[in-house]
Amino acid sequence: TKERYYSVNSGWKGPYYLDNHKDKEAIEACQEELKSNPENAEANYYMGRLQLADDHPREAQPYLEKAARLSPKDADYLFWAGVAYGQNGKKDLEFKSYQRALELEPTHVEALTYQGHVYLERSEYRKALDNYKKVLELDPDNPSALYNRALVLNRLKRSAEERQAW
């Protein structure tokens, strides 16, 4: 019988290109991988992330949806699908994606932050404030949570806390 082996060079290199900011090569690697393996959740995820980075949320959404569907227990995939939904104006799907990500990983800082943003957009200030507080417990220097916490305190007319937050 013939032995099978995998060369280190035969693996998919998409993450390498992304980590090294070689977007053109990353897109090519994703396209090549998806041609031969369209059910590769990671390749779909990275292609979606690249499309978002290039300000193409409509193109990104199907890739990120598919990645989340193929790996339903990956909180990052769900989070980024939510980002794409939000950029495409699908606010209910955006919120549901963040909720599902947080069910899997309650300390997912980005999902907590973006869920807070949705609450803020909905004028659900107390819920937004709760999210930003959780974020700051996990990441005390998170600029988005710091800024938005102060903004929420302003909307709640809690002036003393707002001044301290700023």
N, C-alpha and C positions, 0 to 999 in steps of 0.2 A: 504494500500500500504506500501511496505517496503521502509524505507528511505535509501538513499545511502550516504555514507560519505567516506572521504579519510583519512586514518591515516597518520600522519606525517612520519611514518616509511615506508610507502608503496611507496614513491616517488623514482624516479631514483636518485642515489647517485653519478653518475660519476663525476660531477663538484667538489663535496666534496673531493673525493679521489685525484683528480688532484690538487686541491688547497692545499692539505696536503701532496703532493709528494708521494702518494701511487700508483705508476704506475701499479703494478700488479693488485691491486684491481680495479683500474680505467678501465683497459682493460677488466677484467672480468665483471664489471658493464656495460660497453659499449656493450660487446658481448651479455650479457643477455638482455639488452634493445633492441638491434637491432634484436634479435631473435623474440621478441614479437611485436616490433614496428619498422620495417625497414625504415619507412618514418620519423623517428624522426631526424630532422635536427641537433639538438644539439648533439645527440649521434653520428651521423656520423661525425660531426665536431670534437668532442673530440677524437674519434677513429683515425681520420686522424692526428690530432695534436700529439697523442701518437705515431703513426707510424713514423711521422717525427722526433720526439724526440729520437726514437730508431734507427734513421738512415735507415728507410725503406720508401724512397719516392715513390717507385712504389706501395707499398701497401697503402700508405696514399692518393694518388691521387684520386682513385675512391670515397673514403669517403668524401673528401673535395669537390670534384665536386658535389656530391649528396647533401651535405649540402648547397652549394651555389645555386644549382638548386631548392631545396626545400624552401629556404629562400633568394630569389633573391635581397632583399632589405637590407641584412645584409652585411655591408662593411667588417667586420672581416672575414666572411666566404669567401668572394670573394678574400680578400687579401691572406688568407692562401692557397686557391686553387692556386693562383698565385705562391706562394712559392713552392708548390709541382710541378707545371708545370716547374718552373725554375730548380728545382733539377733533373727533369726528362728530361732536355734538350729541353723542348717545349717552346722556348723563345717567340714566337708570342703569344701563349695562356697566358703565364706569364704576358706579357705586357698588354694584353687586360683585364686580371683580375684586375690588378692594376688600369687601366683606369676606369673600371666599379666601383671599390671601391671608387675611387676619385670623380666620378660623383655623387655617393650617399652621400659621406662625404668628401668634399674638404679639410678638415683639418686632414685627417687620416694620422698621422705622419709616420706610418710604410709603408703605400702604397706610400706616397711621397718619402720616403727614398729609397725603393726598386725600384720604377720607376726611380729614379735618378741613381741607380746602373745599370739598363738596358741601360739608355742613355750613361752612362760611358762606358759600354762594347761595345756599338755601335759607340763609338768615337763621340757622339753628345754632345760635352763638354758644350756648352752654355746651352742646355736644362738641362743637369745634374746639372750644377751650379745653374740654376733657381730653380730646385727642392730642392737642398741642402739649398739654401737661405730660401726657404719657411719653410723647416723643422726647421731651426735655429730660425726663427721668432716665431715658435710655441714651440720649445724646445731648448733653447739656449745652453744647455750642451750636446746635442745629440752627442755621440762620433763618430758614423758612419758618420754623416753629417759633423762634424768638420774635420775629417780626409780626407774624400773624397772631400770636398770643396778645401782643400789645394792641393790635388792631381790633381784635375781638373785645378786649377789655374796654376800648374806646366805645365800641358799639353798645356794650352793656352799661355804659356810663359809670364805670368803676374807675374814676379819675385817679385816685391815689395809687391803686394797683397798676394802672396804665402808665403813670409817670415812672414808677419803679421799673416796669417792664421795658420802657424805652431806654 
